[in-house]
Amino acid sequence: MVQDARGRPLTKSFRQLGGRIVKGSYPNASEFRAIVVVVDGITSLAAVLDAVVTDGHAAVIRGAPGKFYPRDGSPAFRLLQPQEGLASAKTGARISQQQIRARGLEPDAEHRYAVTWLPTFEDRPRCWVIFDVDRIPVPEHLIDDWVDEPEAAVEHVLGLLPEPFRAATCWWSISSSAAVPGPNGREVASEFKLKLAFWLDQPLSGREIKRWMAAERAPVDPAVFGAVQLIYLARPGFSPGLHDPVPRRSGVWRGDGEAVAVPDVLPGPPLDETEAAAFGPVEGLDELCDALRDRLAGELHVREHLLQAARAYVRQHGPEIGQTALVEALETVALKYRSQAEVAGYGVDRLVDHVVRQERAATYVPFGRNAQLRAILPPYFGGEAANLFREVNRQKHFLSDWLRRNHLYAIARHEIASRRAAAFEAAGLP
């Protein structure tokens, strides 16, 4: 689990403002503190997840603190790979990618330094998996009150999942957007908004689960299988005068078995893990958009295909492409399939920036080596180079300490001389 370093609740909120209901989004948190919790089955997993729902200040991720995670309890960025960025020359604080893009910032060795933030988390195989279900239409007999009958909703969704999950015990929770308070009561979503957690009989990585679900065409969002993807479970907050429109936010559906039997043979990795090659060569953004529209026809989830399209385009045209034009093109296509709020939540600008940074790191050739060898060169993390910010502060501390110690020494010498003169005068000595 992780918590926001600033202590903010990791959930949505609802409040009354001028006679209307205003929904607050998740906080834009960048630094987190990790909390490692050990679970050994669906029972202990359900107890931990129920606590997350109730507490409201934590979210779940699949990853675990890596070797670069701070051991002193300091907050850390949620990074799975090294990330290039900028830091303030004055304070050493991280400058967000949003600020860098919006203001066109570059390192100048006076106000900002170019830095590489080390990965703080790493992927780990887990015996648990959480599914995010948000695109399955609610059947007619449950359309208005499915949040009042969560077991019936869970059973309907289980019937659409791969066979091993259908009879397994699972933990469920109803998402914040499933039902929202309104001026005339509540508004219930016409699509199921659920999280389902299962215990597996063997640990699987996020990529293995993602490939398994893709092969089965399971109606679940693959984004939550990422190692550092936040899985929001906390119940929403409500201001005075509003109440939760959902009677029960979480519970356990009892099946025939406690664990899901993982197939002996799982789908292997494709030639290209991201399937970016499936887009084929495209000359410009218009062709990319046409290919993306063909891919999105009939698809439940959009964000994953936006990522694949961005990666295919950047790999073909290089990391120096115009990011703004690519972002606008992808958002234009996405808006034909999703609402403006949903597309904004995808963070397409951050997605494209991530792909560009990955491609730039992959094509970097140190020491003038032949560019043809770049694909087989392993990543290298050498010794830490000179850190001007640290050296300047070390010198400041040294000078400050020297002045303090010598100032105290001068005061002591003056006090000794004064007392000696007074003693000599009292004794009548010259």
LODREN-203797 format. One record per residue (C-alpha): residue number from 0; residue in one letter; z negated, x, y. Coordinates in Angstrom, 3 decimals. Example, Ala and Ser with C-alpha at 12.3 -4.5 7.8 and 13.67 -1.06 7.14 Angstrom:
% LODREN-203797
n 0	res a	pz -7.800	px 12.300	py -4.500
n 1	res s	pz -7.140	px 13.670	py -1.060
***
This chain:
% LODREN-203797
n 0	res m	pz 0.000	px 0.000	py 0.000
n 1	res v	pz 0.386	px 1.012	py 3.630
n 2	res q	pz -1.266	px -0.089	py 6.866
n 3	res d	pz -0.058	px 0.237	py 10.434
n 4	res a	pz -1.669	px 3.268	py 12.087
n 5	res r	pz -2.466	px 1.109	py 15.129
n 6	res g	pz -4.219	px -1.520	py 13.040
n 7	res r	pz -1.804	px -4.369	py 13.758
n 8	res p	pz -1.382	px -7.177	py 11.198
n 9	res l	pz 1.773	px -6.732	py 9.109
n 10	res t	pz 2.761	px -10.364	py 9.186
n 11	res k	pz 4.480	px -13.011	py 11.269
n 12	res s	pz 2.587	px -15.256	py 13.661
n 13	res f	pz 2.920	px -18.712	py 15.190
n 14	res r	pz 1.498	px -19.879	py 18.512
n 15	res q	pz 1.853	px -22.752	py 20.928
n 16	res l	pz 3.477	px -22.032	py 24.270
n 17	res g	pz 4.298	px -24.765	py 26.751
n 18	res g	pz 4.472	px -27.522	py 24.176
n 19	res r	pz 6.673	px -25.578	py 21.741
n 20	res i	pz 6.002	px -23.376	py 18.721
n 21	res v	pz 6.863	px -19.684	py 19.147
n 22	res k	pz 7.278	px -17.446	py 16.097
n 23	res g	pz 6.259	px -13.802	py 16.385
n 24	res s	pz 8.053	px -11.226	py 14.236
n 25	res y	pz 6.612	px -8.315	py 12.283
n 26	res p	pz 5.332	px -5.443	py 14.452
n 27	res n	pz 7.740	px -2.572	py 15.031
n 28	res a	pz 5.482	px -0.056	py 13.309
n 29	res s	pz 6.599	px 3.538	py 12.759
n 30	res e	pz 3.449	px 5.346	py 11.579
n 31	res f	pz 1.398	px 4.277	py 8.586
n 32	res r	pz -1.609	px 5.210	py 6.497
n 33	res a	pz -1.155	px 5.023	py 2.741
n 34	res i	pz -3.703	px 3.476	py 0.381
n 35	res v	pz -3.254	px 4.242	py -3.316
n 36	res v	pz -4.476	px 1.445	py -5.603
n 37	res v	pz -4.486	px 1.789	py -9.390
n 38	res v	pz -3.457	px -1.250	py -11.458
n 39	res d	pz -3.107	px -1.526	py -15.228
n 40	res g	pz -1.633	px -4.952	py -15.861
n 41	res i	pz -0.562	px -8.253	py -14.381
n 42	res t	pz -4.197	px -9.365	py -13.912
n 43	res s	pz -5.248	px -6.405	py -11.758
n 44	res l	pz -1.872	px -6.433	py -9.999
n 45	res a	pz -2.344	px -10.107	py -9.070
n 46	res a	pz -5.850	px -9.408	py -7.743
n 47	res v	pz -4.590	px -6.613	py -5.494
n 48	res l	pz -1.649	px -8.658	py -4.196
n 49	res d	pz -3.917	px -11.653	py -3.507
n 50	res a	pz -6.085	px -9.331	py -1.399
n 51	res v	pz -3.000	px -8.197	py 0.536
n 52	res v	pz -2.063	px -11.826	py 1.220
n 53	res t	pz -5.544	px -12.648	py 2.473
n 54	res d	pz -6.255	px -9.502	py 4.490
n 55	res g	pz -3.031	px -9.550	py 6.514
n 56	res h	pz -3.085	px -5.873	py 7.550
n 57	res a	pz -1.256	px -4.251	py 4.625
n 58	res a	pz 2.184	px -4.226	py 3.032
n 59	res v	pz 3.380	px -2.894	py -0.304
n 60	res i	pz 5.870	px -0.102	py -0.980
n 61	res r	pz 7.091	px 1.301	py -4.303
n 62	res g	pz 6.852	px 4.926	py -3.186
n 63	res a	pz 3.832	px 7.227	py -3.325
n 64	res p	pz 2.567	px 9.895	py -0.912
n 65	res g	pz 4.575	px 13.084	py -1.436
n 66	res k	pz 3.737	px 16.753	py -1.035
n 67	res f	pz 4.273	px 16.605	py 2.737
n 68	res y	pz 2.028	px 13.580	py 3.269
n 69	res p	pz -0.939	px 14.570	py 5.521
n 70	res r	pz -4.006	px 15.326	py 3.440
n 71	res d	pz -6.411	px 14.772	py 6.327
n 72	res g	pz -5.754	px 11.037	py 6.569
n 73	res s	pz -3.497	px 11.320	py 9.609
n 74	res p	pz -0.816	px 8.648	py 9.992
n 75	res a	pz 2.658	px 9.514	py 8.747
n 76	res f	pz 6.211	px 8.303	py 9.126
n 77	res r	pz 7.716	px 6.361	py 6.247
n 78	res l	pz 10.338	px 8.929	py 5.195
n 79	res l	pz 11.925	px 9.516	py 1.811
n 80	res q	pz 14.366	px 12.215	py 2.994
n 81	res p	pz 14.201	px 14.880	py 5.739
n 82	res q	pz 15.112	px 13.304	py 9.083
n 83	res e	pz 16.550	px 15.099	py 12.077
n 84	res g	pz 15.126	px 14.030	py 15.406
n 85	res l	pz 13.598	px 15.039	py 18.715
n 86	res a	pz 10.047	px 15.810	py 19.789
n 87	res s	pz 8.541	px 15.981	py 23.256
n 88	res a	pz 8.170	px 19.583	py 24.425
n 89	res k	pz 5.034	px 18.606	py 26.315
n 90	res t	pz 3.073	px 16.752	py 23.652
n 91	res g	pz 4.950	px 17.307	py 20.402
n 92	res a	pz 5.181	px 13.533	py 19.900
n 93	res r	pz 8.115	px 12.076	py 18.009
n 94	res i	pz 10.869	px 10.458	py 20.073
n 95	res s	pz 12.118	px 7.360	py 18.259
n 96	res q	pz 15.720	px 7.086	py 17.107
n 97	res q	pz 16.029	px 3.952	py 19.223
n 98	res q	pz 15.149	px 5.905	py 22.383
n 99	res i	pz 17.521	px 8.720	py 21.422
n 100	res r	pz 20.440	px 6.319	py 20.959
n 101	res a	pz 19.694	px 4.125	py 23.978
n 102	res r	pz 19.286	px 7.033	py 26.417
n 103	res g	pz 21.650	px 9.502	py 24.804
n 104	res l	pz 18.915	px 12.144	py 24.517
n 105	res e	pz 19.630	px 15.661	py 23.298
n 106	res p	pz 17.469	px 18.770	py 22.807
n 107	res d	pz 17.238	px 20.937	py 25.920
n 108	res a	pz 14.399	px 23.374	py 24.994
n 109	res e	pz 12.543	px 22.287	py 28.136
n 110	res h	pz 11.708	px 18.620	py 27.696
n 111	res r	pz 12.768	px 17.962	py 24.085
n 112	res y	pz 13.013	px 20.063	py 20.927
n 113	res a	pz 15.232	px 19.436	py 17.922
n 114	res v	pz 13.014	px 18.968	py 14.874
n 115	res t	pz 13.245	px 17.941	py 11.230
n 116	res w	pz 10.612	px 15.498	py 10.030
n 117	res l	pz 9.705	px 16.229	py 6.424
n 118	res p	pz 9.698	px 13.472	py 3.769
n 119	res t	pz 6.215	px 12.039	py 3.429
n 120	res f	pz 6.826	px 9.724	py 0.462
n 121	res e	pz 8.591	px 10.060	py -2.858
n 122	res d	pz 9.994	px 7.611	py -5.376
n 123	res r	pz 7.899	px 6.923	py -8.472
n 124	res p	pz 8.658	px 4.888	py -11.608
n 125	res r	pz 6.424	px 1.818	py -11.676
n 126	res c	pz 5.352	px -0.644	py -14.343
n 127	res w	pz 5.410	px -3.393	py -11.737
n 128	res v	pz 8.269	px -4.964	py -9.841
n 129	res i	pz 8.314	px -7.448	py -6.967
n 130	res f	pz 11.310	px -9.738	py -6.464
n 131	res d	pz 12.219	px -11.175	py -3.075
n 132	res v	pz 13.880	px -14.580	py -3.510
n 133	res d	pz 15.311	px -16.132	py -0.366
n 134	res r	pz 18.830	px -17.456	py -1.095
n 135	res i	pz 18.397	px -19.967	py -3.919
n 136	res p	pz 18.991	px -23.568	py -2.748
n 137	res v	pz 16.144	px -25.998	py -3.367
n 138	res p	pz 17.141	px -28.817	py -5.768
n 139	res e	pz 17.208	px -32.349	py -4.445
n 140	res h	pz 13.983	px -33.501	py -6.103
n 141	res l	pz 11.990	px -30.690	py -4.402
n 142	res i	pz 13.846	px -30.465	py -1.092
n 143	res d	pz 11.091	px -31.670	py 1.254
n 144	res d	pz 7.882	px -30.590	py -0.432
n 145	res w	pz 8.547	px -27.650	py -2.757
n 146	res v	pz 5.829	px -25.635	py -0.970
n 147	res d	pz 3.328	px -28.266	py -2.189
n 148	res e	pz 4.455	px -27.725	py -5.796
n 149	res p	pz 4.754	px -23.931	py -6.085
n 150	res e	pz 4.589	px -23.922	py -9.898
n 151	res a	pz 7.643	px -26.189	py -10.108
n 152	res a	pz 9.458	px -23.957	py -7.616
n 153	res v	pz 8.557	px -20.824	py -9.593
n 154	res e	pz 9.751	px -22.380	py -12.855
n 155	res h	pz 13.081	px -23.288	py -11.269
n 156	res v	pz 13.582	px -19.728	py -9.983
n 157	res l	pz 12.517	px -18.156	py -13.289
n 158	res g	pz 15.283	px -20.080	py -15.031
n 159	res l	pz 17.817	px -18.175	py -12.891
n 160	res l	pz 16.415	px -14.696	py -13.574
n 161	res p	pz 17.424	px -12.419	py -16.474
n 162	res e	pz 16.172	px -13.580	py -19.884
n 163	res p	pz 13.192	px -11.154	py -20.244
n 164	res f	pz 11.565	px -12.530	py -17.067
n 165	res r	pz 11.824	px -16.242	py -17.818
n 166	res a	pz 8.756	px -16.573	py -20.045
n 167	res a	pz 6.647	px -13.725	py -18.653
n 168	res t	pz 3.474	px -14.263	py -16.640
n 169	res c	pz 4.076	px -13.565	py -12.949
n 170	res w	pz 2.269	px -13.558	py -9.644
n 171	res w	pz 3.902	px -15.598	py -6.874
n 172	res s	pz 3.541	px -15.963	py -3.138
n 173	res i	pz 5.236	px -18.209	py -0.616
n 174	res s	pz 6.850	px -16.317	py 2.269
n 175	res s	pz 6.019	px -16.864	py 5.932
n 176	res s	pz 9.386	px -18.502	py 6.657
n 177	res a	pz 9.146	px -21.038	py 3.800
n 178	res a	pz 7.497	px -23.642	py 6.025
n 179	res v	pz 6.742	px -23.415	py 9.727
n 180	res p	pz 4.670	px -25.718	py 11.928
n 181	res g	pz 6.660	px -27.980	py 14.211
n 182	res p	pz 5.941	px -30.454	py 17.003
n 183	res n	pz 6.292	px -33.353	py 14.546
n 184	res g	pz 4.684	px -31.810	py 11.503
n 185	res r	pz 6.262	px -28.987	py 9.516
n 186	res e	pz 9.769	px -27.763	py 8.768
n 187	res v	pz 10.350	px -26.752	py 5.146
n 188	res a	pz 13.164	px -24.330	py 4.302
n 189	res s	pz 16.055	px -25.669	py 2.239
n 190	res e	pz 16.129	px -22.420	py 0.261
n 191	res f	pz 13.308	px -20.956	py -1.811
n 192	res k	pz 11.371	px -18.218	py 0.023
n 193	res l	pz 9.257	px -16.569	py -2.645
n 194	res k	pz 7.945	px -13.232	py -3.832
n 195	res l	pz 7.510	px -12.844	py -7.597
n 196	res a	pz 5.657	px -9.905	py -9.178
n 197	res f	pz 5.950	px -8.934	py -12.851
n 198	res w	pz 4.421	px -6.294	py -15.117
n 199	res l	pz 6.911	px -4.269	py -17.184
n 200	res d	pz 6.203	px -2.775	py -20.594
n 201	res q	pz 7.566	px 0.577	py -19.381
n 202	res p	pz 7.854	px 2.187	py -15.945
n 203	res l	pz 11.194	px 1.990	py -14.128
n 204	res s	pz 12.385	px 3.534	py -10.897
n 205	res g	pz 13.691	px 1.418	py -8.067
n 206	res r	pz 17.254	px 2.536	py -8.787
n 207	res e	pz 16.987	px 1.541	py -12.445
n 208	res i	pz 15.735	px -1.934	py -11.514
n 209	res k	pz 18.426	px -2.260	py -8.867
n 210	res r	pz 21.199	px -1.423	py -11.363
n 211	res w	pz 19.662	px -3.772	py -13.948
n 212	res m	pz 19.512	px -6.688	py -11.527
n 213	res a	pz 23.025	px -5.968	py -10.230
n 214	res a	pz 24.421	px -6.002	py -13.772
n 215	res e	pz 22.693	px -9.336	py -14.430
n 216	res r	pz 23.756	px -10.675	py -11.004
n 217	res a	pz 20.145	px -11.767	py -10.472
n 218	res p	pz 19.607	px -13.810	py -7.275
n 219	res v	pz 17.083	px -11.354	py -5.787
n 220	res d	pz 17.217	px -9.152	py -2.700
n 221	res p	pz 17.777	px -5.506	py -3.800
n 222	res a	pz 16.275	px -4.118	py -0.575
n 223	res v	pz 12.698	px -4.309	py -1.933
n 224	res f	pz 13.557	px -1.821	py -4.687
n 225	res g	pz 13.737	px 0.987	py -2.125
n 226	res a	pz 10.899	px 3.497	py -2.337
n 227	res v	pz 9.772	px 3.092	py 1.284
n 228	res q	pz 10.923	px -0.471	py 1.925
n 229	res l	pz 8.057	px -2.581	py 3.282
n 230	res i	pz 7.326	px -5.628	py 1.133
n 231	res y	pz 5.553	px -8.113	py 3.396
n 232	res l	pz 3.149	px -10.402	py 1.543
n 233	res a	pz 0.452	px -11.319	py 4.081
n 234	res r	pz 0.031	px -14.927	py 5.099
n 235	res p	pz 1.178	px -15.628	py 8.694
n 236	res g	pz -1.247	px -15.885	py 11.575
n 237	res f	pz -1.744	px -19.098	py 13.536
n 238	res s	pz -3.120	px -19.551	py 17.027
n 239	res p	pz -5.870	px -22.125	py 17.765
n 240	res g	pz -4.521	px -25.641	py 17.381
n 241	res l	pz -2.115	px -24.720	py 14.568
n 242	res h	pz -2.783	px -24.709	py 10.839
n 243	res d	pz -1.023	px -23.281	py 7.826
n 244	res p	pz 1.593	px -25.795	py 6.621
n 245	res v	pz 1.434	px -24.322	py 3.093
n 246	res p	pz -1.589	px -25.448	py 1.018
n 247	res r	pz -1.549	px -22.424	py -1.328
n 248	res r	pz 0.079	px -19.124	py -0.426
n 249	res s	pz -0.236	px -17.303	py -3.752
n 250	res g	pz -1.199	px -17.723	py -7.378
n 251	res v	pz -0.346	px -16.849	py -10.972
n 252	res w	pz 2.174	px -18.622	py -13.200
n 253	res r	pz 1.152	px -18.253	py -16.833
n 254	res g	pz 3.910	px -17.493	py -19.298
n 255	res d	pz 4.084	px -16.647	py -22.983
n 256	res g	pz 3.542	px -12.905	py -22.449
n 257	res e	pz 1.739	px -10.617	py -20.030
n 258	res a	pz 4.559	px -8.052	py -19.722
n 259	res v	pz 8.324	px -8.130	py -19.401
n 260	res a	pz 10.143	px -6.417	py -22.272
n 261	res v	pz 12.537	px -3.917	py -20.737
n 262	res p	pz 15.832	px -3.647	py -22.667
n 263	res d	pz 16.283	px -0.507	py -24.761
n 264	res v	pz 19.565	px 0.213	py -22.968
n 265	res l	pz 19.799	px -0.267	py -19.212
n 266	res p	pz 22.972	px -0.075	py -17.122
n 267	res g	pz 23.792	px 3.533	py -16.315
n 268	res p	pz 24.484	px 4.826	py -12.815
n 269	res p	pz 28.042	px 4.230	py -11.581
n 270	res l	pz 30.220	px 7.121	py -10.513
n 271	res d	pz 28.983	px 6.461	py -7.007
n 272	res e	pz 25.414	px 5.164	py -6.893
n 273	res t	pz 26.034	px 3.228	py -3.697
n 274	res e	pz 29.442	px 1.858	py -4.785
n 275	res a	pz 30.789	px 3.035	py -1.449
n 276	res a	pz 33.957	px 4.166	py -3.171
n 277	res a	pz 34.683	px 0.537	py -4.084
n 278	res f	pz 35.819	px -0.054	py -0.509
n 279	res g	pz 38.677	px 2.405	py -0.952
n 280	res p	pz 40.298	px 4.377	py 1.855
n 281	res v	pz 40.412	px 2.568	py 5.201
n 282	res e	pz 42.261	px 3.818	py 8.255
n 283	res g	pz 40.265	px 1.968	py 10.877
n 284	res l	pz 37.503	px -0.515	py 11.556
n 285	res d	pz 39.819	px -3.516	py 11.187
n 286	res e	pz 40.625	px -2.570	py 7.601
n 287	res l	pz 36.950	px -1.907	py 6.897
n 288	res c	pz 36.012	px -5.349	py 8.220
n 289	res d	pz 38.683	px -7.017	py 6.065
n 290	res a	pz 37.381	px -5.233	py 2.973
n 291	res l	pz 33.802	px -6.176	py 3.877
n 292	res r	pz 34.717	px -9.854	py 4.275
n 293	res d	pz 36.265	px -9.803	py 0.804
n 294	res r	pz 33.081	px -8.290	py -0.591
n 295	res l	pz 30.773	px -10.800	py 1.119
n 296	res a	pz 32.617	px -13.888	py -0.092
n 297	res g	pz 30.149	px -15.721	py -2.338
n 298	res e	pz 27.489	px -12.999	py -2.167
n 299	res l	pz 23.818	px -13.918	py -1.774
n 300	res h	pz 22.820	px -10.762	py 0.097
n 301	res v	pz 24.539	px -9.110	py 3.032
n 302	res r	pz 22.525	px -6.058	py 4.054
n 303	res e	pz 23.314	px -4.028	py 0.922
n 304	res h	pz 27.058	px -4.464	py 1.490
n 305	res l	pz 26.712	px -3.462	py 5.140
n 306	res l	pz 25.087	px -0.226	py 3.962
n 307	res q	pz 27.875	px 0.411	py 1.450
n 308	res a	pz 30.569	px -0.263	py 4.050
n 309	res a	pz 28.944	px 2.087	py 6.559
n 310	res r	pz 28.600	px 4.843	py 3.961
n 311	res a	pz 32.226	px 4.484	py 2.813
n 312	res y	pz 33.521	px 4.666	py 6.386
n 313	res v	pz 31.355	px 7.638	py 7.398
n 314	res r	pz 32.221	px 9.576	py 4.254
n 315	res q	pz 35.918	px 9.160	py 4.929
n 316	res h	pz 35.913	px 9.822	py 8.686
n 317	res g	pz 32.970	px 12.214	py 8.976
n 318	res p	pz 29.581	px 12.007	py 10.708
n 319	res e	pz 31.039	px 12.385	py 14.208
n 320	res i	pz 32.456	px 8.858	py 14.251
n 321	res g	pz 31.620	px 6.484	py 17.112
n 322	res q	pz 28.459	px 4.833	py 15.872
n 323	res t	pz 28.436	px 2.093	py 18.508
n 324	res a	pz 31.877	px 0.799	py 17.511
n 325	res l	pz 30.948	px 0.840	py 13.811
n 326	res v	pz 27.697	px -1.033	py 14.472
n 327	res e	pz 29.485	px -3.702	py 16.515
n 328	res a	pz 32.135	px -4.154	py 13.816
n 329	res l	pz 29.589	px -4.556	py 11.021
n 330	res e	pz 27.453	px -6.958	py 13.062
n 331	res t	pz 30.519	px -9.079	py 13.901
n 332	res v	pz 31.314	px -9.540	py 10.208
n 333	res a	pz 27.680	px -10.169	py 9.269
n 334	res l	pz 27.340	px -12.916	py 11.891
n 335	res k	pz 29.930	px -14.970	py 10.007
n 336	res y	pz 27.555	px -15.176	py 7.042
n 337	res r	pz 24.087	px -14.948	py 8.581
n 338	res s	pz 22.301	px -16.142	py 11.702
n 339	res q	pz 21.878	px -13.918	py 14.732
n 340	res a	pz 18.152	px -13.509	py 14.029
n 341	res e	pz 18.815	px -12.412	py 10.444
n 342	res v	pz 21.478	px -9.906	py 11.491
n 343	res a	pz 19.130	px -8.511	py 14.142
n 344	res g	pz 16.520	px -8.074	py 11.428
n 345	res y	pz 18.933	px -5.986	py 9.361
n 346	res g	pz 18.796	px -3.236	py 12.012
n 347	res v	pz 22.467	px -2.336	py 11.612
n 348	res d	pz 22.173	px 0.389	py 14.277
n 349	res r	pz 19.363	px 2.052	py 12.335
n 350	res l	pz 21.293	px 1.628	py 9.103
n 351	res v	pz 24.393	px 3.358	py 10.514
n 352	res d	pz 22.294	px 6.106	py 12.065
n 353	res h	pz 20.638	px 6.714	py 8.685
n 354	res v	pz 24.024	px 6.992	py 6.954
n 355	res v	pz 25.348	px 9.368	py 9.609
n 356	res r	pz 22.303	px 11.632	py 9.346
n 357	res q	pz 22.603	px 11.699	py 5.560
n 358	res e	pz 26.283	px 12.625	py 5.741
n 359	res r	pz 25.649	px 15.284	py 8.367
n 360	res a	pz 22.952	px 16.839	py 6.191
n 361	res a	pz 25.242	px 16.743	py 3.146
n 362	res t	pz 28.099	px 18.469	py 4.960
n 363	res y	pz 26.012	px 21.158	py 6.672
n 364	res v	pz 27.001	px 24.616	py 5.416
n 365	res p	pz 24.402	px 27.359	py 6.114
n 366	res f	pz 25.192	px 31.046	py 6.506
n 367	res g	pz 28.934	px 30.475	py 6.931
n 368	res r	pz 29.517	px 29.595	py 3.290
n 369	res n	pz 32.793	px 28.053	py 2.243
n 370	res a	pz 32.802	px 24.319	py 2.973
n 371	res q	pz 34.249	px 23.651	py -0.496
n 372	res l	pz 30.933	px 24.730	py -2.010
n 373	res r	pz 28.794	px 22.319	py -0.004
n 374	res a	pz 28.695	px 19.635	py -2.697
n 375	res i	pz 27.026	px 21.933	py -5.236
n 376	res l	pz 24.610	px 23.744	py -2.934
n 377	res p	pz 21.027	px 22.556	py -3.539
n 378	res p	pz 18.909	px 21.680	py -0.515
n 379	res y	pz 16.875	px 24.597	py 0.768
n 380	res f	pz 13.620	px 24.410	py 2.709
n 381	res g	pz 12.866	px 27.910	py 3.949
n 382	res g	pz 9.775	px 29.199	py 5.672
n 383	res e	pz 8.774	px 27.483	py 8.888
n 384	res a	pz 10.475	px 28.971	py 11.932
n 385	res a	pz 8.717	px 29.834	py 15.186
n 386	res n	pz 7.298	px 26.758	py 16.835
n 387	res l	pz 7.371	px 27.214	py 20.612
n 388	res f	pz 5.187	px 24.175	py 21.230
n 389	res r	pz 2.502	px 25.514	py 18.877
n 390	res e	pz 2.694	px 29.043	py 20.315
n 391	res v	pz 2.351	px 27.827	py 23.902
n 392	res n	pz -0.688	px 25.757	py 22.988
n 393	res r	pz -2.207	px 28.660	py 21.061
n 394	res q	pz -1.901	px 30.866	py 24.149
n 395	res k	pz -3.385	px 28.142	py 26.358
n 396	res h	pz -6.364	px 27.786	py 24.033
n 397	res f	pz -6.813	px 31.560	py 23.924
n 398	res l	pz -6.799	px 31.881	py 27.731
n 399	res s	pz -9.083	px 28.891	py 28.159
n 400	res d	pz -11.557	px 30.289	py 25.636
n 401	res w	pz -11.410	px 33.772	py 27.204
n 402	res l	pz -12.085	px 32.414	py 30.699
n 403	res r	pz -14.947	px 30.264	py 29.449
n 404	res r	pz -16.618	px 33.115	py 27.599
n 405	res n	pz -16.205	px 35.571	py 30.484
n 406	res h	pz -17.387	px 33.006	py 33.008
n 407	res l	pz -20.580	px 32.494	py 30.993
n 408	res y	pz -20.966	px 36.292	py 30.719
n 409	res a	pz -20.692	px 36.692	py 34.502
n 410	res i	pz -23.303	px 33.970	py 35.067
n 411	res a	pz -25.664	px 35.660	py 32.593
n 412	res r	pz -25.253	px 39.071	py 34.273
n 413	res h	pz -25.958	px 37.535	py 37.683
n 414	res e	pz -29.088	px 35.793	py 36.354
n 415	res i	pz -30.374	px 39.023	py 34.742
n 416	res a	pz -29.824	px 41.025	py 37.953
n 417	res s	pz -31.607	px 38.367	py 40.037
n 418	res r	pz -34.627	px 38.270	py 37.738
n 419	res r	pz -34.828	px 42.071	py 37.600
n 420	res a	pz -34.732	px 42.318	py 41.425
n 421	res a	pz -37.480	px 39.688	py 41.693
n 422	res a	pz -39.667	px 41.522	py 39.140
n 423	res f	pz -39.207	px 44.873	py 40.911
n 424	res e	pz -40.084	px 43.315	py 44.263
n 425	res a	pz -43.257	px 41.714	py 42.843
n 426	res a	pz -44.336	px 45.054	py 41.383
n 427	res g	pz -43.620	px 46.916	py 44.660
n 428	res l	pz -40.941	px 49.035	py 43.058
n 429	res p	pz -37.850	px 50.103	py 44.970
***
